[in-house]
Amino acid sequence: WLVASTPGTYSVQVTANGCSASDAVDIAFNPTPVVNLGPDQVVCAGTPVVLDVTTPGATYLWQDGSTGPTLTATTNGTYSVQVTLNGCSASDAVDLSFTPLPVVDIGPDQTVCPGIGVLLDATTPGATYVWQDGSTASTFNALLPGSYSVQVTVNGCSASDTFTLSNFSLQTVDLGPDVTFCQGASPTIGTVVAGATYAWSTGASSATVGVSTPGIFWVDVVLNGCTVRDSIEVFVTPLPVIDLGP
């Protein structure tokens, strides 16, 4: 007998009792399909890995029983495939590990009083940070209305969050020009802002107050927790002294 390991024509002559006979056979070897799933991988969660072993004319059998030329992997595990072509089979396997993404939460959108800032905190152990303006600290002080965002990266995997800061719209508080009145009169000063509360320098809490003495008067108008102040100066003109005599 003879073990054939390469393609070719193999022949043999057999002699018995002085008599000979021969035969020949052609042997061809079908090539074994090349199967390569690549090296083991560590990838970020949420990034599917497409394993592709497409070979023209082949059939496929994956570890989960599926029979397509590709398989999309989304979870940790060992993935393997057997590829059969012209009756010859080959297989390969790969280990995939998915790294969790960092959890990023810089808080819900907020509406605040003008001039009030909000400290956004994305602190995550072992992380690096990139904010919308390119800064790289773990926190950001949002001072002006607008959209703020941060990308947080841990172990090569990134996640992001966005925050919107808005200001309450306040009416302008205007007590008007300074007032001059005659001694003995009691003019009314003030302003009306729908839905607001008031705190005067006199201690009054009404929208308007009557004044009878000179001085600077101010009022804090509070709406949606935000305060706007205006002031006015009041002058008193003394009455003329008239004396017709006894």
C-alpha positions as CSV (number, residue, x, y, z in Angstrom):
1,W,0.0,0.0,0.0
2,L,1.0,3.6,-0.5
3,V,-0.2,6.8,1.3
4,A,-0.8,9.5,-1.3
5,S,-0.3,13.0,0.0
6,T,0.1,15.1,-3.2
7,P,-1.9,15.3,-6.4
8,G,-0.8,13.1,-9.2
9,T,-1.1,9.7,-11.0
10,Y,-0.3,6.7,-8.9
11,S,0.3,3.3,-10.5
12,V,1.2,-0.2,-9.3
13,Q,2.3,-3.5,-10.9
14,V,1.6,-6.7,-9.0
15,T,3.4,-9.9,-9.8
16,A,2.3,-13.3,-8.6
17,N,3.6,-16.7,-9.7
18,G,5.4,-15.0,-12.5
19,C,2.4,-13.2,-13.8
20,S,2.0,-9.4,-13.6
21,A,-0.9,-7.0,-13.8
22,S,-1.0,-3.2,-13.2
23,D,-3.4,-0.4,-12.5
24,A,-3.2,3.4,-12.1
25,V,-5.3,6.1,-10.4
26,D,-5.3,9.9,-10.6
27,I,-5.6,11.6,-7.3
28,A,-6.6,15.3,-6.9
29,F,-6.8,17.1,-3.5
30,N,-9.6,19.7,-3.0
31,P,-8.1,22.7,-1.2
32,T,-9.1,23.1,2.4
33,P,-11.0,26.5,2.8
34,V,-9.1,29.2,4.6
35,V,-11.1,30.3,7.6
36,N,-9.8,33.3,9.7
37,L,-12.0,35.1,12.2
38,G,-9.1,37.3,13.2
39,P,-7.5,37.8,16.6
40,D,-9.3,37.9,19.9
41,Q,-10.8,41.3,20.5
42,V,-11.8,43.7,23.3
43,V,-14.3,46.2,22.0
44,C,-16.6,48.8,23.5
45,A,-20.2,47.9,24.3
46,G,-22.6,49.0,21.7
47,T,-20.2,48.4,18.9
48,P,-21.2,45.3,17.1
49,V,-18.5,43.1,15.6
50,V,-19.3,41.5,12.2
51,L,-17.5,38.2,11.7
52,D,-17.2,37.4,8.0
53,V,-15.9,34.2,6.5
54,T,-17.5,34.5,3.1
55,T,-16.1,31.9,0.7
56,P,-17.6,31.4,-2.7
57,G,-19.4,28.1,-3.0
58,A,-19.0,27.2,0.7
59,T,-21.5,26.3,3.4
60,Y,-21.2,27.5,7.0
61,L,-22.1,26.4,10.5
62,W,-21.7,28.8,13.5
63,Q,-21.6,27.9,17.1
64,D,-25.2,29.1,17.5
65,G,-26.4,26.9,14.6
66,S,-26.8,29.8,12.1
67,T,-25.6,29.1,8.6
68,G,-24.9,32.5,7.0
69,P,-21.5,33.7,5.8
70,T,-21.5,36.4,8.5
71,L,-22.4,36.7,12.2
72,T,-22.9,39.9,14.2
73,A,-21.6,39.6,17.7
74,T,-22.8,41.9,20.5
75,T,-22.0,40.0,23.7
76,N,-19.0,38.5,25.4
77,G,-18.2,34.9,24.3
78,T,-16.3,32.5,22.1
79,Y,-17.5,32.5,18.5
80,S,-16.7,29.7,16.1
81,V,-17.5,28.6,12.6
82,Q,-17.0,25.6,10.4
83,V,-16.7,26.3,6.6
84,T,-17.2,23.4,4.2
85,L,-16.2,23.7,0.5
86,N,-16.2,20.7,-2.0
87,G,-16.6,18.3,0.9
88,C,-13.6,19.7,2.8
89,S,-14.0,21.6,6.1
90,A,-12.0,24.0,8.2
91,S,-12.9,26.0,11.3
92,D,-11.8,28.9,13.4
93,A,-12.8,30.6,16.7
94,V,-12.4,34.0,18.3
95,D,-13.0,35.3,21.8
96,L,-14.8,38.7,22.0
97,S,-15.0,40.8,25.2
98,F,-17.2,43.9,25.3
99,T,-16.1,46.7,27.7
100,P,-19.1,48.6,29.3
101,L,-19.4,52.2,28.3
102,P,-19.1,54.8,31.1
103,V,-22.3,56.2,32.5
104,V,-22.5,59.9,31.8
105,D,-25.2,62.1,33.4
106,I,-24.6,65.9,33.8
107,G,-28.2,66.4,35.0
108,P,-31.5,67.5,33.5
109,D,-31.9,70.7,31.6
110,Q,-32.5,73.7,33.8
111,T,-34.0,77.2,33.6
112,V,-32.5,79.6,36.1
113,C,-32.4,83.3,36.9
114,P,-30.1,85.4,34.7
115,G,-26.6,85.5,36.1
116,I,-27.0,82.2,38.0
117,G,-24.5,79.5,36.9
118,V,-24.9,75.7,37.1
119,L,-21.9,73.4,37.9
120,L,-21.9,70.4,35.6
121,D,-20.1,67.4,37.1
122,A,-19.1,64.4,34.9
123,T,-16.6,62.9,37.4
124,T,-15.9,59.2,36.7
125,P,-13.0,57.2,38.2
126,G,-10.2,56.7,35.7
127,A,-11.8,58.8,33.0
128,T,-10.7,61.6,30.6
129,Y,-13.1,64.4,29.6
130,V,-13.7,66.7,26.6
131,W,-16.3,69.4,26.9
132,Q,-18.0,71.3,24.1
133,D,-15.3,74.1,24.3
134,G,-12.4,71.6,24.3
135,S,-11.7,71.9,28.1
136,T,-10.7,68.7,29.8
137,A,-11.7,69.0,33.5
138,S,-14.2,66.7,35.1
139,T,-16.5,69.7,35.9
140,F,-17.7,72.7,33.9
141,N,-19.4,75.9,35.2
142,A,-22.2,76.8,32.8
143,L,-22.9,80.5,33.1
144,L,-24.7,81.5,30.0
145,P,-27.8,80.1,28.3
146,G,-26.9,77.5,25.7
147,S,-26.2,73.8,25.1
148,Y,-23.3,72.1,27.0
149,S,-21.9,68.6,26.3
150,V,-19.2,66.3,27.5
151,Q,-17.6,63.1,26.2
152,V,-16.2,60.8,28.9
153,T,-13.7,58.1,28.0
154,V,-12.7,55.1,30.2
155,N,-10.5,52.3,29.0
156,G,-10.8,53.6,25.4
157,C,-14.6,53.5,25.5
158,S,-16.6,56.8,25.3
159,A,-20.1,58.0,26.1
160,S,-21.5,61.5,26.2
161,D,-24.3,63.6,27.6
162,T,-25.8,67.0,26.8
163,F,-27.3,69.8,29.0
164,T,-29.3,72.9,28.1
165,L,-29.3,76.0,30.3
166,S,-32.0,78.5,29.9
167,N,-32.9,81.8,31.7
168,F,-36.2,82.9,32.9
169,S,-37.5,85.8,30.9
170,L,-37.9,88.8,33.3
171,Q,-39.8,91.9,32.7
172,T,-37.9,95.2,33.0
173,V,-38.7,96.9,36.3
174,D,-38.9,100.6,35.9
175,L,-40.1,103.0,38.6
176,G,-39.8,105.9,36.1
177,P,-37.9,109.1,36.5
178,D,-37.2,110.8,39.9
179,V,-40.2,112.5,41.4
180,T,-40.5,116.0,42.8
181,F,-43.6,117.0,44.7
182,C,-44.9,119.8,46.9
183,Q,-44.7,119.3,50.6
184,G,-47.8,117.9,52.0
185,A,-48.6,115.8,48.9
186,S,-48.4,112.0,48.8
187,P,-47.7,110.7,45.3
188,T,-47.8,107.0,44.4
189,I,-44.7,105.2,43.0
190,G,-44.4,101.6,41.8
191,T,-44.9,99.2,38.9
192,V,-47.0,96.1,38.2
193,V,-45.5,92.8,37.0
194,A,-48.0,90.0,36.5
195,G,-47.5,87.2,38.9
196,A,-44.7,88.9,40.9
197,T,-44.2,89.7,44.5
198,Y,-42.7,92.9,45.8
199,A,-40.4,94.0,48.6
200,W,-39.9,97.8,49.1
201,S,-37.2,99.5,51.1
202,T,-40.1,100.8,53.3
203,G,-41.1,97.2,54.1
204,A,-44.3,97.4,52.0
205,S,-45.1,94.4,49.8
206,S,-47.6,96.0,47.4
207,A,-47.0,96.8,43.8
208,T,-47.2,100.5,44.5
209,V,-46.7,102.7,47.6
210,G,-47.5,106.2,48.5
211,V,-44.6,108.4,49.6
212,S,-44.6,111.7,51.6
213,T,-41.0,112.2,52.5
214,P,-37.9,112.8,50.4
215,G,-35.3,110.0,49.9
216,I,-34.3,107.1,47.7
217,F,-36.9,104.3,47.5
218,W,-36.2,100.9,45.9
219,V,-38.3,97.8,45.2
220,D,-37.3,94.1,44.6
221,V,-39.7,92.5,42.1
222,V,-39.5,88.7,42.5
223,L,-40.8,86.4,39.7
224,N,-40.0,82.7,39.2
225,G,-37.6,83.0,42.1
226,C,-35.6,85.7,40.3
227,T,-35.2,89.3,41.6
228,V,-35.0,92.5,39.7
229,R,-34.5,95.8,41.5
230,D,-35.1,99.5,40.6
231,S,-34.9,102.6,42.6
232,I,-36.2,106.2,42.4
233,E,-35.3,109.4,44.3
234,V,-38.1,111.5,45.6
235,F,-37.7,115.3,46.2
236,V,-40.0,117.4,48.3
237,T,-40.4,121.1,47.5
238,P,-41.2,123.2,50.6
239,L,-44.3,125.3,50.5
240,P,-43.6,129.0,50.3
241,V,-44.0,130.9,53.5
242,I,-46.6,133.6,53.2
243,D,-47.1,136.2,55.9
244,L,-49.5,139.0,55.4
245,G,-48.7,140.3,58.9
246,P,-51.0,140.8,61.8
